[in-house]
Amino acid sequence: MTLHRQSTSHSFSSAKPARNTEFPPVRPARARRARSASRAVADCMFIQHVIASAHRVDIAKLRAPTRQCAPVAFARQVAMYLAHISRGLTLTEVGRCFERDRTTVAHACRMVEDHRDRPEIDLALDYLEAAIATRLEPHPPNVGW
């Protein structure tokens, strides 16, 4: 049994097909991750400035790779906690922003949660979280731009 290929004529035109304008173009996952990573960094930088101002510590000390003194370390822990809680960033994203390991961020969150038992710290964290939330509105849904 032999199969014969039937010849068909194809017409190729130089005109491009009409573009679907109903939906925005889908960006590759890498571009979406890069955009969300830059948002996370911008959010973390803003939170660092707010916390440095509220705790009256130098921003350079807050970003320093070493622990520094106890007030600076606690201010950094509060900043990492608020970045995770108020912005919904993962521990890994917060760690990248603060140049720390995700386990360090998890420890910071546990420490700040333990300090929330004190009413004055709980109230201060509520105020800081509200201040951050009013400045950083939730991100719009990914619409492809």
ABEGO torsion letter per residue (X at the ends): XBBBBBBBBBBBBABBBBBBAABBBBBBAAAAAAAAAAAAAAAAAAAAAAAAAAAGBBAAAAABABAEBAAAAAAAAAAAAAAAAAAGBBAAAAAAAAGBBAAAAAAAAAAAAAAAABAAAAAAAAAAAAAAAAABBBBBBBAGX
